[in-house]
Amino acid sequence: MTIQLPGADGTLRTHEPRTEPLALTTGAPFTSRTVFSAAHVVADPFADTSPDSPAAIDWDATLAFRRHLWSHGLGVAEAMDTAQRGMGLDWAGAAELIRRSAAEAKSVGGLVACGVGTDQLTGPATLAEVRAAYEEQLALVEASGARAILMASRALAAAASGPEDYLDVYGHLLRQASEPVVLHWLGPMFDPALEGYWGSSDLDTATAGFLEVVAAHPDKVEGIKVSLLDAGREIDIRRRLPQGVRCYTGDDFNYPELIAGDEKGFSHALLGIFDPLGPLAAEAVRVLDTGNTAGFRELLDPTVELSRHLFQTPTRFYKTGVVFLAWLAGHQSHFTMVGGLQSARSLPHFARAYELADGLGLFPDPKLAEERMKNLLALYGVAQ
């Protein structure tokens, strides 16, 4: 059996789907790395909504996917940009997601960390209003029992006049946090509104400001998450962190080498690509736990081509590919996204994502994935 897939040049190519998935095992908790998957949300396909409507979420399917990730030993990074924060999921929806996911984590013994932002602010805001918005979200996450991830704020980027404003706002939040938090630096390739974060568009200056915040409150910073798609800069930052502060890679282009590390250290992981790669990523980390770095790279390196494809520019639309693969893998019954974001990538993009994921053996039921891909192709007018 074969399938005809369209390329960007308008021609069709023949792909022979796999008949068996990659053989993977489950096992003991990770010992050498802490690994989070930033998880997507599943839309309710029967809701009568528009792209501007509040998100309508299928809670059963959304929580089932989190149980899937936990079953493989992964932590869940909840209500992050992978869950479409600021791109279809508003604060009311995110707050409900945090409450439900944290409660589900308690029931199954899963690890969960939740995003704290300022997305309840819908217009220009003062620094005081930014602080208050962060405080509201931090209080909700702490009340849920989850650990907090202080995400980058569009409102703060717009209101801040320089590095000192970031130091003041984050210092205020860190002093009142009841438990150490993760600080997240999300680059403008993921969200253009975050250009100049930490007070400068010059990355050396921004890095200095970021590290000043960490150095001023090392007892309240459990770790940092760096999402700049720049391996060299991440390595430089992690080598300059205070003792005991972890670096979580958010680099969906270079994650194997960053997690593997070098003689001076390594990165833990908090990655959107570990949503579709969950079971395979877990298998690789368990190999790394044995000290077999080469075996870890052998498993994970071949996934980078798929990740770079999903995260190609405009990078912020990577969520579309993530949800597309979840549909093909049978984790949800439809390919619908909150905010109508299923339209954000082209048919050739989907075809290549399917081809790469199938080649890696990511689909638990390759036949189901093939049938769903053919249904999508037929919808676009591609005959088989």
C-alpha positions as CSV (number, residue, x, y, z in Angstrom):
1,M,0.0,0.0,0.0
2,T,1.2,3.5,-0.8
3,I,0.0,7.0,-0.4
4,Q,0.5,10.0,-2.7
5,L,1.7,13.1,-0.9
6,P,1.9,16.6,-2.3
7,G,5.1,18.6,-2.3
8,A,5.5,22.4,-2.1
9,D,6.2,22.4,-5.9
10,G,2.7,21.0,-6.6
11,T,3.9,17.5,-7.6
12,L,3.0,14.2,-5.9
13,R,5.4,11.8,-4.4
14,T,4.8,8.2,-3.4
15,H,5.2,7.2,0.3
16,E,5.0,3.7,1.6
17,P,3.6,3.8,5.2
18,R,5.1,1.7,8.0
19,T,3.1,-1.3,9.1
20,E,4.4,-1.4,12.6
21,P,5.1,1.4,15.2
22,L,8.5,1.8,16.8
23,A,8.8,-0.7,19.7
24,L,9.0,1.3,22.9
25,T,8.8,0.3,26.6
26,T,7.7,2.0,29.8
27,G,9.9,1.9,32.8
28,A,11.1,3.4,36.0
29,P,11.1,7.2,36.6
30,F,13.9,9.2,35.1
31,T,17.0,9.6,37.2
32,S,19.4,11.8,35.2
33,R,17.1,14.5,33.8
34,T,13.8,16.2,34.7
35,V,11.7,16.2,31.5
36,F,8.5,18.1,30.8
37,S,6.3,18.0,27.7
38,A,4.4,21.2,27.0
39,A,1.0,19.7,26.2
40,H,-1.6,20.9,23.7
41,V,-5.3,21.3,24.3
42,V,-8.0,19.4,22.4
43,A,-10.8,21.6,21.1
44,D,-14.5,20.6,21.2
45,P,-15.3,20.1,17.5
46,F,-19.0,20.4,18.0
47,A,-18.9,23.8,19.7
48,D,-20.5,26.6,17.7
49,T,-17.6,29.0,17.9
50,S,-15.6,31.4,15.8
51,P,-11.8,32.2,15.9
52,D,-12.6,35.1,18.2
53,S,-14.8,33.1,20.6
54,P,-13.6,31.9,24.0
55,A,-12.0,28.5,23.6
56,A,-14.3,25.5,23.7
57,I,-12.2,22.6,25.1
58,D,-12.9,18.8,25.1
59,W,-11.9,18.3,28.7
60,D,-12.0,14.5,28.6
61,A,-9.7,14.2,25.6
62,T,-7.4,17.0,26.9
63,L,-6.9,15.2,30.2
64,A,-6.6,11.8,28.6
65,F,-3.6,13.1,26.6
66,R,-2.0,14.3,29.8
67,R,-2.4,10.8,31.3
68,H,-0.7,9.4,28.2
69,L,2.3,11.7,28.8
70,W,2.4,10.8,32.6
71,S,2.2,7.1,31.8
72,H,5.5,7.4,30.0
73,G,7.2,9.2,33.0
74,L,7.1,12.7,31.5
75,G,6.1,15.7,33.4
76,V,3.4,18.0,31.9
77,A,4.1,21.7,31.4
78,E,0.6,23.0,31.5
79,A,-1.1,26.1,30.1
80,M,2.1,27.1,28.2
81,D,2.3,28.4,24.6
82,T,1.8,24.8,23.3
83,A,-1.7,25.0,24.9
84,Q,-2.3,28.1,22.7
85,R,-2.0,30.7,25.5
86,G,-2.6,34.0,23.7
87,M,-3.4,32.1,20.5
88,G,-6.9,30.9,21.1
89,L,-6.8,30.1,24.8
90,D,-7.7,33.0,27.0
91,W,-7.0,33.3,30.7
92,A,-10.4,32.0,31.8
93,G,-9.8,28.8,29.7
94,A,-6.2,28.6,31.0
95,A,-7.3,28.9,34.6
96,E,-9.8,26.1,34.2
97,L,-7.1,24.0,32.4
98,I,-4.7,24.6,35.3
99,R,-7.3,23.6,37.9
100,R,-8.3,20.4,36.1
101,S,-4.8,19.3,35.1
102,A,-3.4,19.9,38.6
103,A,-6.2,17.8,40.1
104,E,-5.7,15.1,37.5
105,A,-1.9,15.0,38.3
106,K,-2.7,14.5,42.0
107,S,-5.0,11.6,41.2
108,V,-2.4,9.7,39.1
109,G,0.8,10.9,40.8
110,G,2.0,12.9,37.8
111,L,4.4,15.8,37.7
112,V,2.9,19.1,36.6
113,A,4.1,22.7,36.3
114,C,1.8,25.5,35.1
115,G,2.3,28.7,33.2
116,V,1.8,32.0,35.0
117,G,1.4,35.0,32.8
118,T,-0.6,38.2,32.4
119,D,-3.0,37.4,29.5
120,Q,-6.0,38.6,31.4
121,L,-4.8,42.0,30.4
122,T,-6.3,42.8,27.1
123,G,-5.0,46.3,26.5
124,P,-2.2,48.7,27.5
125,A,-1.2,48.2,31.1
126,T,0.9,49.9,33.7
127,L,3.7,48.1,35.5
128,A,1.5,47.9,38.6
129,E,-1.2,46.3,36.6
130,V,1.3,43.8,35.1
131,R,2.4,42.9,38.6
132,A,-1.2,42.4,39.8
133,A,-2.0,40.2,36.8
134,Y,1.0,38.0,37.5
135,E,0.0,37.8,41.2
136,E,-3.5,36.7,40.4
137,Q,-2.2,33.9,38.2
138,L,0.6,32.9,40.6
139,A,-2.0,32.6,43.4
140,L,-4.2,30.3,41.3
141,V,-1.3,28.0,40.3
142,E,0.0,27.8,43.9
143,A,-3.5,27.1,45.2
144,S,-3.7,24.2,42.7
145,G,-0.6,22.6,44.2
146,A,1.4,22.8,41.0
147,R,4.8,24.4,40.6
148,A,4.8,27.7,38.8
149,I,6.5,28.7,35.6
150,L,6.7,32.5,35.2
151,M,6.2,33.0,31.5
152,A,7.2,36.0,29.5
153,S,4.5,38.7,29.4
154,R,3.5,40.7,26.3
155,A,2.1,43.4,28.6
156,L,5.4,43.7,30.4
157,A,7.3,43.9,27.2
158,A,5.1,46.8,26.1
159,A,5.2,48.6,29.5
160,A,8.9,48.2,30.5
161,S,11.3,51.0,29.7
162,G,14.5,49.0,30.4
163,P,16.1,46.2,32.3
164,E,15.4,47.8,35.7
165,D,11.6,47.3,35.2
166,Y,12.1,43.6,34.6
167,L,14.3,43.3,37.7
168,D,11.6,45.1,39.7
169,V,8.6,43.2,38.5
170,Y,10.2,39.7,38.7
171,G,11.9,40.6,42.0
172,H,8.5,41.5,43.4
173,L,7.0,38.2,42.2
174,L,9.9,36.0,43.3
175,R,9.9,37.5,46.8
176,Q,6.3,36.5,47.4
177,A,6.3,33.1,45.6
178,S,5.8,30.4,48.2
179,E,8.0,27.9,46.4
180,P,10.8,28.3,43.9
181,V,9.6,28.9,40.3
182,V,10.9,28.4,36.8
183,L,11.6,31.5,34.8
184,H,10.8,31.3,31.1
185,W,12.5,33.3,28.4
186,L,10.5,32.9,25.2
187,G,12.1,34.4,22.1
188,P,10.3,36.5,19.5
189,M,10.3,33.7,17.0
190,F,7.6,32.1,19.2
191,D,5.8,35.4,19.9
192,P,6.8,38.6,18.0
193,A,5.3,40.7,20.8
194,L,8.2,39.6,23.1
195,E,10.8,41.4,21.0
196,G,13.3,43.1,23.4
197,Y,12.4,41.1,26.4
198,W,14.6,41.6,29.5
199,G,15.0,45.2,28.3
200,S,16.9,45.0,25.1
201,S,16.8,43.6,21.6
202,D,20.6,43.0,21.9
203,L,20.8,39.4,23.2
204,D,24.0,40.0,25.1
205,T,22.3,42.9,27.0
206,A,19.1,40.9,27.5
207,T,21.1,37.9,28.8
208,A,22.8,40.0,31.3
209,G,19.4,41.4,32.5
210,F,17.9,37.9,32.7
211,L,20.9,36.5,34.7
212,E,20.7,39.5,37.1
213,V,17.2,38.6,38.0
214,V,18.2,35.0,38.7
215,A,21.3,36.0,40.6
216,A,19.3,38.3,42.8
217,H,16.9,35.5,43.9
218,P,18.7,32.2,43.5
219,D,16.7,30.7,46.4
220,K,13.4,31.4,44.6
221,V,14.5,30.2,41.1
222,E,14.3,26.4,40.7
223,G,15.3,26.7,37.1
224,I,15.1,28.6,33.9
225,K,13.6,27.7,30.5
226,V,15.4,29.1,27.5
227,S,13.5,29.1,24.2
228,L,15.7,31.0,21.8
229,L,16.6,28.3,19.3
230,D,20.3,29.2,19.9
231,A,22.3,26.3,21.4
232,G,25.4,28.3,21.9
233,R,23.6,31.0,23.9
234,E,21.8,28.4,26.0
235,I,25.0,26.7,26.9
236,D,26.6,30.0,27.8
237,I,23.6,30.9,30.1
238,R,23.5,27.6,31.9
239,R,27.2,27.8,32.7
240,R,26.6,31.2,34.3
241,L,23.7,30.1,36.5
242,P,24.1,30.1,40.3
243,Q,24.7,26.7,41.9
244,G,21.5,24.6,42.1
245,V,19.5,26.5,39.5
246,R,18.6,24.2,36.6
247,C,18.5,25.0,32.9
248,Y,15.5,23.5,31.1
249,T,16.0,23.6,27.3
250,G,13.1,24.9,25.2
251,D,15.2,24.7,22.1
252,D,13.2,22.6,19.7
253,F,16.0,22.7,17.1
254,N,19.0,21.5,19.2
255,Y,17.5,19.5,22.1
256,P,19.5,16.2,21.8
257,E,22.9,17.8,22.2
258,L,21.6,20.2,24.9
259,I,20.1,17.4,27.0
260,A,23.1,15.2,26.5
261,G,25.3,18.0,27.7
262,D,29.1,18.2,27.9
263,E,31.8,18.0,30.5
264,K,30.6,21.3,32.0
265,G,26.9,20.4,32.4
266,F,23.7,19.7,30.7
267,S,20.1,20.9,30.2
268,H,16.9,19.3,31.5
269,A,14.0,19.6,29.2
270,L,10.7,21.5,28.8
271,L,9.7,21.1,25.2
272,G,6.8,21.4,22.9
273,I,8.2,18.8,20.6
274,F,7.9,16.3,23.4
275,D,4.2,16.4,22.9
276,P,4.3,14.3,19.7
277,L,7.6,12.7,20.7
278,G,6.5,11.7,24.2
279,P,7.0,7.9,24.3
280,L,10.2,8.1,22.1
281,A,11.6,10.9,24.2
282,A,11.0,9.0,27.4
283,E,12.7,5.9,26.0
284,A,15.7,8.0,25.0
285,V,16.0,9.6,28.5
286,R,15.9,6.1,30.1
287,V,18.8,5.1,27.9
288,L,20.6,8.2,29.0
289,D,19.9,7.3,32.6
290,T,22.2,4.3,32.1
291,G,25.0,6.5,31.1
292,N,24.6,5.5,27.4
293,T,24.9,9.0,25.8
294,A,25.5,7.5,22.3
295,G,22.3,5.4,22.6
296,F,20.4,8.4,23.7
297,R,21.6,10.4,20.7
298,E,20.9,7.4,18.4
299,L,17.3,7.5,19.4
300,L,16.7,11.2,19.6
301,D,18.9,12.7,16.8
302,P,16.6,11.4,14.0
303,T,13.7,13.3,15.4
304,V,15.3,16.7,14.9
305,E,14.3,16.9,11.2
306,L,10.6,16.5,12.2
307,S,10.9,19.0,15.0
308,R,12.6,21.6,12.7
309,H,9.9,21.0,10.2
310,L,7.1,21.6,12.7
311,F,8.8,24.7,14.2
312,Q,9.8,26.3,10.8
313,T,8.9,30.0,10.4
314,P,6.4,31.3,11.3
315,T,7.5,29.3,14.4
316,R,4.5,30.4,16.5
317,F,2.3,28.1,14.3
318,Y,4.1,24.9,15.4
319,K,1.0,24.1,17.5
320,T,-0.8,23.2,14.3
321,G,1.6,20.4,13.5
322,V,1.6,19.2,17.1
323,V,-2.2,18.8,17.1
324,F,-2.2,17.3,13.6
325,L,0.1,14.6,14.7
326,A,-2.0,13.9,17.8
327,W,-5.0,13.4,15.5
328,L,-3.0,11.0,13.3
329,A,-1.8,9.1,16.3
330,G,-5.3,8.6,17.6
331,H,-5.1,10.8,20.7
332,Q,-8.2,12.8,19.5
333,S,-11.0,12.0,17.1
334,H,-10.7,15.2,14.9
335,F,-8.3,17.8,13.6
336,T,-9.9,20.9,15.0
337,M,-8.1,23.5,17.1
338,V,-9.2,26.4,19.4
339,G,-9.1,29.6,17.5
340,G,-9.4,27.8,14.2
341,L,-5.6,27.4,14.1
342,Q,-5.8,24.1,12.1
343,S,-5.7,26.4,9.1
344,A,-2.3,27.9,10.0
345,R,-0.2,25.4,7.9
346,S,-0.4,24.2,4.3
347,L,-1.2,20.8,2.9
348,P,2.4,20.2,1.8
349,H,3.5,21.0,5.4
350,F,1.1,18.4,6.8
351,A,2.2,15.9,4.2
352,R,5.8,16.2,5.1
353,A,5.0,16.1,8.9
354,Y,3.1,12.8,8.3
355,E,5.9,11.4,6.2
356,L,8.6,12.2,8.8
357,A,6.5,11.0,11.8
358,D,5.6,7.8,10.1
359,G,9.3,7.2,9.2
360,L,10.1,7.5,12.9
361,G,7.4,5.0,13.9
362,L,5.5,7.5,16.1
363,F,2.0,6.4,15.2
364,P,0.7,3.6,17.5
365,D,-1.6,2.5,14.7
366,P,0.1,3.3,11.4
367,K,-3.0,2.1,9.5
368,L,-5.2,4.6,11.3
369,A,-2.7,7.4,10.6
370,E,-2.6,6.5,6.9
371,E,-6.4,6.5,6.7
372,R,-6.7,9.9,8.4
373,M,-4.0,11.3,6.2
374,K,-5.9,10.1,3.1
375,N,-9.1,11.6,4.4
376,L,-7.3,15.0,4.8
377,L,-5.8,14.7,1.3
378,A,-9.3,13.9,-0.2
379,L,-10.7,17.0,1.6
380,Y,-8.1,19.1,-0.3
381,G,-8.8,17.3,-3.6
382,V,-5.9,15.0,-3.8
383,A,-7.0,11.7,-5.3
384,Q,-5.3,8.4,-4.3
